Amino acid sequence: MFRAESGRAIATVARLVGDLSLAEDAVQEAFAEAMRSWPRTGMPANPGAWITTVARNRALDRLRRESLRGNKELDAARLFPPTEEEVWPVRDDQLRLIFTCAHPALAPQAQVALMLRLVCGLTVAEIARAFLQPEPTVSQRLTRAKSKIRTAAIPFRLPPEHLLPERVPQVLACIYLVFTEGYSATSGSSAIRDELCEEAIRLGRLLCELMPDEPEAWALLALMLLQDSRRGSGSPPTERPDRSRSRTARGGIAAGSRRGCGPWPRPGIPRASISRRR
C-alpha cells in the first residue's frame, strides 16, 4: 500500500507546498494515521485519496505553525500556489515530479536517487544497495537534492517548450527505471511489482500524449508494453499467460513501432525493435 500510493501523494503535496521534505514527512504521518484509524473505522473507498488529503492537511498545518512561531506572515505562494495554466495539456502530478527530479541543476546521481525514492518508493537502504554506497552517503545526497529544489525555487510543473528537450532523456530513463524495478524487483517478497509496471506504462502513455512527435517516447512505451505482455509467460503450466494483456499491448506496440521510425533513431528504438522480434 505504501509503495503503491506514496509516490502519488508526495507528488501532489509537493506541488501544493513546494517542499519535498515536508511532503515526504506529511505522507508518512498520513500513513501512520491510517494504521491507527483504519482498523477501527475500516479502509475508505479510495485509500489513495484519503492519504493525499490527510497529508496535504498535515503539511499545511505545519506551515501555519511555523509561520506563527516565527511571527512572520505566511508565505501565501507556498500555501496557495498560483493556478497558472501550464503550456502543456497533461495534468498529472507524478509526471510533474519526474520532470522536477530531472532538472539540470541536480547532479545525475541525485536525479536517479530522487526518482528511486519518490517515484519507486524505495528506502534509503535499498537505494544504497543499488548504488553500492553507504546509506549515509545516499541519505546526504537525497537531502542535498531536496534542499537544492527548495532553495533554487525549482517549480513543480512541466517546463516550457524550449526547456523540454534537455530533460527528456532523464525523464525517459526515469520511467524505464520505474518499469525495471517493477519487472525485476530488487526488494520485497515478490519478484515482480505489478503496481510499478502499471505506473510506468501509465506515465509512458502520458509522455506520448505530451510529446506525440517524440519517437523515443513511443519506442519506450512499445518496449514496456512488449515486456509487460510477457509477464505471464513464466507462470506454471496450470496457469495461462495473461492473453488479454498481450492483446491490449498490440495497439500500443504497433503505434510505438511506427512512431519509432524517425530519421535519427536513438538507443531505445533499437531495443524496442529487438524486443519485438524475440
Buried (B, 14 or more C-beta within 10 A) or exposed (E): EEBBBBBBBBBBBBBBBBBBBBBBBBBBBBBEBBEEBEEEEEEBEEBBBBBBBBBBBBBBEBBEEEBEEEEEEBEEEBBEBEEEEEEBEEEBBBBBBBBBBBBEEBEEBBBBBBBBBBBBBBBBEBBBBBBEBEBEBBBEBBEBBBEBBBEEEBBBBBBEEEEBEEBBBBBBBBBBBBBBBBBEBBBEEEEEBEBBBBBBBBBBBBBBBBBEEBBBBBBBBBBBBBBBBBBBEEEEEEEEBBEEBBEBBEEBBEBBBEBBEBEEBBEBBEBBBEBBEE
